[in-house]
Amino acid sequence: MNHFLHVDLDAFFASVEQLDFPELAGKPVIIGGLPTDRRSVVSTCSYEARKFGVHSAMPSAQAARLCPQGIFRHGRMSRYHEKSKEVMSIFLEFSPDIQQISIDEAFIDLTGTERLFGPPQETAIKLKQQVKERTGLTVSAGLASNKYLAKIASGMNKPDGFCHIKPGEEEQFMLSLPLKKLWGVGEKTLQKLQSSGFKTTRDIHAVSIETLSQLFGNACGTFLYNAVRGLDVEKFDTLSKSKSISSEKTFSYDLSELFIIETELLQLSQDVIFRVVSEELTSRTICLKIRYEDFTTVSARKTFGSYFFTSKSLFEEIKKLFIAKWDSKKGIRLLGISMQNLEKNTELQGELFDFGNKKQQLVEKTVIEINKKNPDSPVQNARLLI
């Protein structure tokens, strides 16, 4: 029996700000662009702000209207990556098989660790305690026999929550969920389900896969049929066909505005580059994943003649891949980026004089080092002050 633990850092960026600046504790902290910034968006926010309806990828001006007392702060990405690395290193103490899927979440395969740490549910509790004691941050965790269920379970009792779906109880667990807890189902799909007469997960379970596919399309119909049966419907490692580092994000609301989409792609690019640079790696191959509101998923992969050293260069090429693949008539539920076929970042002669890449790389490394030494430093890539 497999035992997968999904661990999610609670309101991560905002929690780091509250940790570093205790005067922000218990207050509605909103990370992203300021309401006065041109076309700025929310990156994330504290639970205090979420009570007012604020969420990621929301225009900052709208967030200010919903939460007038909100405390807006520009992100400090290098600091967040520093804390993320601390947490991920703790995860590695409990299992060698860690799949980090973004800056603030990871899957941990606890299968076979019982002899070292005891039952997986006890290991999960120990892991949560270690993260809190050693980093000051809280995580929510979900334990299940497959990754999709573990992902849902981690969101059941946020913040600082834990949910264990026991072996043999997968289908019953899914049938007990309200439709809005069906992870991966966006607002438009939820509305279509309800307007078609599906009020509960049991209603979905009662019909055939053919009926669901006729009503919602093959991709969505197949997803719904398998999801309510507790099957592993989500392949979180589809970008990892080779040694790679990836980051992906599923959105609470479908994205349709190009500026907001590009802002999210930029943040994903910085996440990937930071981890690649920190491990002294590089690559010439990049991959983009897009999942739409109807569950159709497209990807694009390209290998270049030169290596990627900076978030700027990665973002510019990812943007081109996105524009070539984007169906603007559909809302976007998920975006993912990866760098594949990673190699050791050696001082390749051909790169020293190639379009300023070396200079850009040194600047990016310098920013990372400055922020490691001074976590409160505001040094950032200008566009990344989101």
C-alpha positions in Angstrom: 0.0 0.0 0.0 1.3 3.4 -1.0 1.4 6.3 1.5 1.6 9.8 0.0 1.8 12.9 2.1 1.0 16.2 0.5 2.3 19.1 2.5 1.3 22.7 1.9 2.8 25.7 3.7 -0.1 27.8 5.0 -0.4 31.2 3.3 3.3 31.0 2.8 4.4 34.4 1.6 2.2 36.2 4.1 3.2 33.9 6.9 6.9 34.6 6.3 6.1 38.4 6.5 4.2 37.8 9.8 7.1 35.7 11.1 9.8 38.3 10.2 7.7 41.2 11.3 5.7 40.2 14.4 3.7 43.5 14.3 1.9 42.0 11.3 0.7 38.9 13.2 -3.1 38.5 13.2 -3.5 41.2 10.6 -4.8 41.1 6.9 -1.5 41.0 5.0 -1.6 41.1 1.2 1.5 40.2 -0.8 1.8 41.6 -4.3 1.5 44.9 -6.0 0.2 48.0 -4.2 -3.3 49.2 -5.1 -1.7 52.3 -6.5 0.7 50.3 -8.8 -0.3 50.1 -12.4 -2.1 46.8 -13.2 -0.8 45.0 -10.1 -2.2 41.8 -8.7 -2.2 39.8 -5.5 0.3 37.0 -5.2 -1.0 35.6 -1.9 -2.6 36.9 1.4 -3.0 35.9 5.0 -6.0 34.1 6.3 -7.2 37.3 7.9 -7.4 38.9 4.5 -9.0 35.8 2.9 -12.0 36.3 5.2 -12.8 39.4 3.1 -12.7 37.5 -0.2 -9.2 38.4 -1.2 -7.4 35.7 -3.2 -4.3 35.2 -5.4 -4.4 36.6 -9.0 -6.9 39.2 -8.0 -6.2 42.8 -9.0 -4.7 44.7 -6.1 -7.2 47.5 -6.5 -10.1 45.1 -6.1 -8.4 43.6 -3.0 -8.2 47.0 -1.5 -11.9 47.6 -2.0 -12.8 44.3 -0.4 -10.3 44.7 2.5 -9.7 48.5 3.1 -7.7 47.7 6.2 -5.4 45.3 4.3 -1.6 45.8 4.7 -0.1 45.6 1.2 3.5 44.6 0.9 5.8 43.8 -2.1 7.0 40.2 -2.1 10.6 39.3 -1.0 11.0 36.2 -3.2 14.6 35.4 -2.2 13.5 35.3 1.5 10.6 33.0 0.6 12.9 30.7 -1.3 15.3 30.7 1.7 12.5 29.6 4.0 11.2 27.1 1.5 14.6 25.5 1.3 14.6 25.1 5.1 11.3 23.4 5.0 12.2 21.1 2.1 15.4 20.0 3.9 13.2 18.9 6.9 11.1 16.8 4.5 14.2 15.0 3.3 14.8 13.8 6.8 11.6 11.8 6.7 11.9 10.4 3.1 14.4 10.4 0.2 11.5 10.6 -2.2 10.3 14.3 -2.3 8.6 15.8 -5.2 8.5 19.6 -4.8 5.8 20.9 -7.1 6.0 24.6 -6.2 7.8 27.0 -3.7 5.3 26.1 -1.0 4.1 22.5 -1.5 5.5 19.0 -2.0 4.6 15.4 -2.1 6.5 13.1 0.3 6.4 9.3 -0.4 6.2 7.7 3.1 5.8 4.2 1.6 8.3 1.9 3.4 9.3 4.3 6.1 7.4 2.6 8.8 10.5 0.8 10.2 12.3 4.0 10.7 9.5 6.4 11.9 6.5 4.2 12.7 3.0 4.5 11.1 2.8 7.1 8.4 0.1 9.1 10.2 2.5 9.5 13.2 5.3 10.5 10.8 3.1 13.2 9.4 2.5 14.6 12.8 6.2 14.5 13.7 7.0 16.3 10.4 4.5 19.1 11.1 5.9 19.6 14.6 9.5 19.7 13.2 8.6 22.4 10.7 6.9 24.5 13.3 9.7 24.2 15.8 12.6 24.8 13.4 11.2 27.3 11.0 8.3 29.1 12.8 5.9 28.2 10.0 2.9 25.9 9.9 2.0 23.4 7.3 -1.2 21.6 6.5 -0.8 17.9 5.5 -2.9 15.2 3.9 -2.1 11.5 3.9 -3.6 9.1 1.4 -2.9 6.2 -0.9 -2.6 8.4 -4.0 -1.4 11.9 -4.6 -4.7 13.4 -5.7 -6.4 12.3 -2.5 -3.5 13.5 -0.5 -3.8 16.9 -2.2 -7.4 17.2 -1.3 -6.8 16.0 2.3 -4.2 18.7 2.9 -6.8 21.4 2.3 -9.5 20.0 4.6 -8.5 21.5 7.9 -6.4 24.6 7.1 -4.4 26.2 8.6 -2.1 23.9 10.5 -4.3 21.0 9.7 -4.0 17.2 9.1 -6.3 14.8 7.4 -5.7 11.1 6.9 -7.7 9.2 4.3 -7.3 5.6 5.5 -6.7 2.7 3.0 -10.1 1.3 1.8 -12.0 4.6 2.7 -11.0 6.5 -0.5 -14.3 6.2 -2.3 -16.4 6.9 0.8 -14.3 10.0 1.6 -14.9 11.4 -1.9 -18.7 10.7 -1.7 -18.8 12.6 1.6 -17.4 15.8 0.0 -19.4 18.8 -1.1 -18.9 19.6 -4.8 -16.8 22.7 -4.0 -14.2 20.5 -2.3 -13.6 18.5 -5.5 -10.1 19.7 -6.1 -9.5 20.8 -9.7 -13.1 21.8 -10.3 -13.3 25.5 -11.0 -16.1 27.9 -10.6 -17.4 27.6 -14.1 -17.4 23.8 -14.0 -19.1 23.9 -10.6 -21.8 26.1 -12.0 -22.3 23.8 -15.0 -22.5 20.8 -12.8 -25.1 22.4 -10.6 -27.1 23.7 -13.6 -27.1 20.1 -15.0 -28.6 18.7 -11.8 -25.5 17.5 -10.0 -25.7 18.7 -6.4 -23.3 16.2 -4.7 -20.5 13.9 -5.5 -22.9 11.1 -5.1 -24.9 12.5 -8.0 -21.8 12.3 -10.2 -21.1 8.8 -9.0 -24.5 7.6 -10.0 -24.1 8.2 -13.8 -21.9 6.6 -16.4 -18.7 7.9 -17.8 -20.4 8.1 -21.2 -23.0 10.4 -19.8 -20.5 12.6 -18.1 -18.4 12.8 -21.2 -21.4 13.8 -23.3 -22.3 16.6 -20.8 -18.9 17.9 -20.0 -16.5 16.7 -22.7 -14.1 13.7 -22.6 -11.4 15.2 -20.5 -13.7 16.6 -17.8 -16.1 13.7 -17.9 -13.3 11.2 -17.3 -11.9 13.3 -14.5 -15.2 13.5 -12.7 -15.9 9.8 -13.1 -12.6 8.8 -11.6 -12.3 11.5 -9.0 -15.5 10.6 -7.2 -14.3 7.0 -7.0 -11.1 8.1 -5.2 -8.8 7.2 -8.1 -5.5 9.0 -8.8 -6.7 11.3 -11.6 -4.0 13.9 -11.4 -0.4 13.3 -12.7 1.6 15.8 -10.8 4.9 14.7 -12.4 3.9 15.1 -16.1 6.6 17.8 -16.6 9.3 15.5 -15.1 10.2 13.3 -18.1 13.9 13.7 -17.3 16.0 15.1 -14.5 14.2 18.4 -14.1 13.0 21.1 -11.7 9.5 22.3 -12.1 6.9 24.6 -10.5 3.1 24.6 -11.1 0.1 26.4 -9.7 -3.6 25.7 -9.7 -5.7 28.7 -9.4 -8.9 29.2 -7.3 -10.4 31.2 -10.2 -9.9 30.7 -13.9 -7.4 33.1 -15.4 -8.3 34.9 -18.7 -6.5 38.3 -18.6 -3.1 38.2 -20.3 -1.3 40.5 -17.8 -2.3 38.4 -14.8 -1.3 35.2 -16.7 2.1 36.7 -17.5 2.5 37.7 -13.9 1.9 34.2 -12.8 4.3 32.8 -15.4 6.9 35.3 -14.2 6.6 34.1 -10.6 6.8 30.5 -11.7 9.9 31.3 -13.8 11.6 32.9 -10.8 10.7 29.9 -8.6 12.3 27.5 -11.1 15.4 29.6 -11.8 16.1 30.2 -8.1 16.1 26.5 -7.4 18.2 25.7 -10.4 20.7 28.4 -9.6 20.8 27.4 -5.9 21.7 23.8 -7.0 24.3 25.1 -9.4 22.5 23.6 -12.4 21.4 24.9 -15.8 19.5 23.7 -18.9 18.7 24.4 -22.5 15.3 22.7 -22.4 12.2 24.2 -21.0 8.6 23.0 -20.8 5.2 24.7 -20.3 2.0 23.1 -19.2 -1.5 24.8 -19.4 -4.7 23.3 -18.1 -8.0 24.9 -19.1 -11.3 25.1 -17.3 -12.6 22.1 -19.3 -9.7 19.9 -18.0 -8.0 19.8 -21.4 -4.2 20.0 -20.9 -1.6 21.2 -23.5 2.1 21.3 -23.2 5.0 22.8 -25.1 8.7 21.8 -25.0 11.6 23.4 -26.6 15.4 23.0 -26.6 17.6 26.0 -27.3 21.2 26.4 -28.5 22.2 28.3 -25.3 21.7 27.8 -21.6 19.2 29.5 -19.3 20.8 31.4 -16.4 18.2 34.0 -15.4 14.5 34.3 -14.7 14.3 37.1 -17.3 15.5 34.9 -20.1 13.4 31.9 -19.0 10.3 34.1 -18.7 10.7 35.6 -22.2 10.9 32.2 -23.9 8.1 30.7 -21.7 6.0 33.7 -22.8 6.5 32.8 -26.4 5.6 29.2 -25.8 2.5 30.3 -24.0 1.3 32.7 -26.7 1.8 30.0 -29.4 -0.4 27.5 -27.3 -2.9 29.8 -25.6 -6.6 29.4 -26.4 -7.9 32.7 -25.2 -11.5 31.5 -25.3 -10.9 29.2 -22.3 -10.1 30.1 -18.7 -6.9 28.7 -17.3 -7.0 26.5 -14.2 -3.3 25.6 -14.0 0.1 26.8 -15.2 3.4 24.8 -14.9 7.0 25.4 -16.0 10.0 23.1 -15.9 13.6 23.1 -16.9 14.6 19.6 -18.1 17.8 17.7 -18.9 19.6 19.6 -16.2 23.3 19.9 -16.3 26.0 21.2 -13.9 26.4 24.9 -14.3 30.0 25.1 -15.5 31.6 28.2 -17.0 31.0 27.3 -20.6 33.2 29.3 -22.9 30.5 29.9 -25.5 28.3 31.5 -22.8 30.7 34.1 -21.5 30.0 36.5 -24.4 26.5 35.4 -25.4 24.0 38.3 -25.2 25.0 39.3 -21.7 23.9 36.1 -20.1 27.0 35.9 -17.9 26.4 39.4 -16.6 22.7 38.7 -16.0 23.6 35.5 -14.2 26.1 37.3 -11.9 23.4 39.9 -11.1 20.8 37.2 -10.3 23.3 35.3 -8.1 24.3 38.5 -6.3 20.6 39.3 -5.5 20.2 35.8 -4.1 23.3 36.1 -1.9 22.4 39.6 -0.7 18.9 38.4 0.4 20.4 35.3 2.1 22.6 37.6 4.2 19.9 40.2 4.8 16.4 38.6 4.7 14.8 42.0 5.1 16.5 43.3 2.0 14.1 44.7 -0.7 16.5 43.8 -3.5 14.3 42.3 -6.3 13.9 42.0 -10.1 11.8 45.1 -10.8 8.9 43.3 -12.5 8.8 40.8 -9.7 7.7 43.4 -7.2 4.2 41.9 -7.5 
